[in-house]
Amino acid sequence: MALLPGIMHAKKIVCRSVSGLSKSVPKGYFAVYVGEDQKKRFVVPISYLNEPSFRELLSKAEEEFGFNHPMGGLTIPCREDIFINLTSRLNAF
């Protein structure tokens, strides 16, 4: 159960970040904004919180933005192509 603290921390980040998001996000998913200059919105499954690589992105988001996200939702500070590459590998499993 060594992963449990990391998962709980990731869930806290998401819960604090998505409290004001629109209702257009389906149950079991959450919205994130990704990009360096232009931010693009992605809707991703909550199951990604179980993935160490995704939790690493959340930790970087927390370090850079804290819980006051400029887009009103969770902002992940990475290039869009890196995010797409990561999530496509997560979808493969």
C-alpha positions in Angstrom: 0.0 0.0 0.0 2.9 2.4 -0.6 1.0 4.0 -3.4 -1.9 4.9 -1.2 -0.5 8.2 0.1 0.4 9.3 -3.4 -3.0 8.5 -4.7 -4.7 10.3 -1.8 -2.5 13.4 -2.4 -3.4 13.4 -6.1 -7.1 13.1 -5.4 -6.8 16.1 -3.0 -5.2 18.2 -5.7 -7.9 17.3 -8.2 -10.8 17.9 -5.7 -9.5 21.3 -4.8 -8.8 22.2 -8.4 -12.1 21.2 -10.1 -14.6 22.5 -7.6 -15.6 25.4 -9.9 -15.6 23.6 -13.2 -18.5 23.5 -15.5 -21.0 20.6 -15.5 -19.9 19.6 -19.1 -17.4 17.1 -17.6 -19.0 13.6 -17.5 -19.0 11.7 -14.2 -15.7 9.8 -13.7 -13.7 12.4 -15.6 -12.1 15.8 -14.8 -10.9 18.7 -17.0 -7.3 19.8 -17.2 -5.6 22.6 -19.1 -2.3 21.8 -20.7 0.2 23.9 -22.6 3.0 26.4 -22.1 1.6 29.5 -23.9 -1.8 28.5 -25.2 -3.7 26.3 -22.8 -5.9 23.5 -24.3 -8.6 21.8 -22.3 -8.6 18.0 -22.0 -11.1 15.8 -20.2 -9.4 12.8 -18.7 -10.6 9.8 -16.7 -10.2 9.9 -12.9 -8.5 6.5 -13.2 -5.4 8.4 -14.3 -4.9 9.3 -10.7 -3.7 5.7 -10.1 -0.9 6.3 -12.6 2.5 7.4 -11.2 3.4 9.3 -14.3 0.2 11.3 -14.2 0.6 11.9 -10.4 4.0 13.4 -11.2 2.4 15.9 -13.6 0.0 16.8 -10.8 2.8 17.4 -8.4 4.5 19.7 -10.9 1.2 21.6 -11.3 0.9 22.0 -7.5 4.5 23.3 -7.3 4.0 25.8 -10.1 0.4 27.0 -9.5 -0.5 25.8 -6.0 -4.3 25.5 -5.9 -5.1 28.9 -7.5 -5.2 27.9 -11.1 -5.5 30.8 -13.6 -7.9 28.9 -15.9 -10.3 28.1 -13.2 -9.5 24.4 -13.5 -6.4 22.2 -13.1 -3.5 23.5 -15.1 -0.7 21.2 -16.0 2.6 22.9 -16.9 3.9 20.8 -19.8 3.9 20.9 -23.5 0.7 19.6 -25.2 2.6 16.9 -27.2 4.2 15.5 -24.0 0.8 15.3 -22.3 -0.8 13.6 -25.4 2.1 11.1 -25.5 1.7 10.3 -21.8 -2.1 9.9 -21.9 -1.9 7.8 -25.1 0.4 5.4 -23.3 -2.0 5.3 -20.3 -4.9 4.5 -22.6 -3.0 1.6 -24.1 -3.2 -0.4 -20.9 
